[in-house]
């Protein structure tokens, strides 16, 4: 039986993380999923998953979970399969059973022995990039009289 939405009690399966929303193992979603709370995916998503801007939600792709599409979130934890790019603002963790095909854009990354990854890893700074060198305004004038 698949469950989509808030569960009556929080789902706790990763130390330090709590998930109020569960996509159950028999649930399939086709299309764009926009989230404002942390979510654990045991089912299948065919489409992008996007956290609300400036939110600090976690997306956990559980052991039997599959995502075919891009993921955008603060933290992304992968035990299952992803065929798409990962954009983790803070951190991305690939656990032993993870299978990822796509590029990973991350602030911090953790990879367990046995994880499979096919793509590029692109570290991005957690700090705002500094402004380029200031431009000095000047003008040339010719007052030849």
Secondary structure, 3 states (H helix, E strand, C coil): CCCCCEEEEEEEEECCEEEEEEECCCCEEECCEEECCCEEECCEEECCEEECCCCCCEEEECCCCEEECCEEEEEEEECCEEECCEEEEEEEEECCCCEEECCEEECEEEECCCCEEECCEEECCCCCCCCCCCCCCCCCCCCCC
